[in-house]
Amino acid sequence: MAYDGKLLALARGELDKIRETNRTEQQRRRSQVYARLPEVESIDAALRSQMAELVRLTVSRRADLKERIEELKEQNLAMQQRRAQLLKLSGFGENYLDEIYSCPLCRDTGIYRGGVCSCLDRLYNRELTKELGTLMRRGDERFESFDLSLYPNEPDPALHVIPRETMALTYAACKRFGENFSPTSPNLLLQGGTGLGKTYLSACIARVVADKGFSVCYESASAALDYYETAKFSRDTQEGDAAAVRVRRMQDCDLMILDDLGTEMITPMSQSALYTLINTRLVNGKKTIISTNLSREQLQKKYTPQICSRIAGEFTALPFVGRDIRLIKKGG
């Protein structure tokens, strides 16, 4: 994964806070134990002195070096055993004064086996996901809050389906997608009229997936494709650099939500950018959710065969049917 330097720095800052919190807790424990068990404090001081002496011995070349090191080892072991005994008998536990780490893999350094540790990667994804504020502007975007009663329970004469039954299946598919999200998940095409819950269920998915530690990006189609144009034609400017960063995030994140496809201005540039975004993510195995008010026939009329082929062949379509929920809530 390609990391954005600014977001990675923010993630490292969060990791620094975690380390400081753990250091503060360790100091609190040490003060607590020393106040109750002065002998433990004395033992710790002796252990530190012993380490300093061991360093001096290793460079001294004295004749009895080996014997003296063995003697120090025996003393060290005896002190460690006495220390553990005191802690255990006092109810603290033998490991109560051990260093505290939130991540056992990297010990809160953020580096593991020469690369970025999973703990730092999760913090990075959290920073990336903070930008979902525009998608989660209501704050109640959770599957538990989705209200199927807002969809008619009578057959739709034009579609020959019962909207509530259809939406129950769509809801279940979205919930399953969010809860089981992985690199093997399908791509989704949320398809239906205005005000039927496409953006809301996208937000529900985003919340669940982000909580699992995956990186999630959200953009309207018009904004996303504008970033491509700005990155291409405003190079070597602050605006162009910012757009290029945004493009990389959209292409590299674990889940990209592209909202309101079909509302953007259609130009050769926008068609090229849309194909690049969809195809790059497909090639790299990244998952995408596209929402649109357009039918399959309308998509075919509006977009190039290459784009339509990718969407038809690589996305699972979920229908959204019923009446505009916003109008229903207003009493219309």
Residue pairs with C-beta under 8 A, 6 or more apart in sequence:
1 121
1 252
2 248
2 252
3 116
3 124
4 128
4 245
4 248
4 249
6 245
7 124
7 127
7 128
8 124
10 127
11 110
11 120
11 123
11 124
11 126
11 127
12 110
12 120
12 123
14 123
14 126
14 127
15 108
15 110
15 119
15 120
15 123
18 102
18 108
19 108
22 99
22 100
22 101
22 102
22 108
23 100
25 100
26 97
26 99
26 100
29 96
29 97
30 97
33 40
33 41
33 87
33 90
33 92
33 96
33 97
34 40
34 41
36 90
37 86
37 87
37 90
39 82
39 86
40 83
40 86
40 87
40 97
43 79
43 82
43 83
43 86
44 83
44 97
46 79
47 76
47 79
47 80
50 72
50 75
50 76
50 79
53 72
54 69
54 72
57 65
57 68
57 69
57 72
58 65
62 68
84 94
87 93
87 94
87 96
87 97
88 94
99 107
101 107
101 108
102 108
102 119
103 117
103 118
103 119
105 112
105 117
105 118
105 119
106 112
106 117
106 119
106 120
108 119
109 117
110 116
110 117
110 119
110 120
111 117
111 120
112 118
116 124
121 213
122 213
124 215
125 210
125 213
125 214
125 215
125 216
125 254
126 210
126 213
128 215
128 216
128 217
128 249
128 253
129 206
129 210
129 215
129 216
131 217
131 218
132 203
132 206
132 207
132 210
132 216
132 218
134 218
135 141
135 199
135 202
135 203
135 206
135 218
135 257
135 259
136 203
136 206
136 207
138 203
141 200
141 203
141 204
141 206
141 207
142 204
142 207
143 171
143 174
143 175
143 178
143 204
143 208
146 171
146 197
146 200
146 201
146 204
148 164
148 167
148 168
148 171
149 164
150 322
150 325
150 328
150 329
151 163
151 164
151 166
151 167
151 321
151 322
151 323
152 162
152 163
152 164
152 322
152 323
153 162
153 163
153 164
153 165
154 162
155 161
155 162
156 162
156 163
156 321
159 321
161 321
163 321
163 322
163 323
164 322
166 319
166 321
167 196
167 197
167 320
167 321
167 322
170 190
170 201
170 318
170 319
170 320
171 201
173 188
173 316
173 318
174 188
174 190
174 201
174 204
174 205
174 318
175 204
177 185
177 186
177 188
177 205
178 204
178 205
178 207
178 208
178 209
179 208
181 205
181 208
181 209
181 212
181 214
181 254
181 255
181 287
183 254
183 285
183 287
185 287
186 287
186 315
186 316
187 282
187 287
187 288
187 289
187 290
187 314
187 315
187 316
188 288
188 289
188 290
188 315
188 316
188 318
189 289
189 290
189 291
189 292
189 311
189 315
189 316
189 317
189 318
190 198
190 201
190 202
190 289
190 290
190 291
190 292
190 318
190 320
191 198
191 291
191 292
191 294
191 295
191 296
191 317
191 318
191 319
191 320
192 198
192 293
192 319
192 320
192 321
193 293
193 320
193 321
193 324
194 293
194 324
195 323
195 324
195 325
195 326
195 327
196 320
196 321
196 322
196 324
196 325
197 320
197 325
198 259
198 291
198 320
199 259
199 260
199 291
202 218
202 257
202 259
202 289
202 291
205 255
205 257
205 289
206 216
206 218
206 255
206 257
209 216
209 254
209 255
210 216
214 254
214 255
215 252
215 253
215 254
215 255
216 253
216 254
216 255
216 256
216 257
217 249
217 250
217 253
217 255
217 256
217 257
218 256
218 257
218 259
219 227
219 250
219 256
219 257
219 258
219 259
220 258
220 259
220 260
220 263
220 264
221 258
221 259
221 260
221 261
221 262
221 263
221 264
221 274
222 260
222 263
222 264
222 265
224 250
224 258
224 273
224 277
225 264
225 269
225 270
225 273
225 274
225 277
226 243
227 243
227 246
227 247
227 250
228 243
228 247
228 269
228 270
228 272
228 273
228 276
228 277
229 269
229 270
229 273
230 239
230 240
230 243
231 240
231 243
231 244
231 246
231 247
232 269
233 240
234 240
234 243
235 244
250 256
250 277
251 277
251 280
251 281
251 284
251 286
252 284
252 286
253 286
254 286
254 287
255 286
255 287
255 288
255 289
256 277
256 281
256 286
256 287
256 288
256 289
257 288
257 289
257 291
258 277
258 288
258 289
258 290
258 291
259 291
260 291
260 292
260 293
261 274
261 290
261 291
261 292
261 294
262 292
262 293
262 294
262 298
262 299
262 302
263 293
264 270
266 302
266 303
271 303
271 304
271 307
274 303
274 307
275 304
275 306
275 307
275 310
278 288
278 307
278 310
278 311
279 310
280 286
281 287
281 288
282 288
282 310
282 314
288 315
290 311
290 315
292 299
294 302
296 312
296 317
299 308
299 311
300 308
303 311
324 332
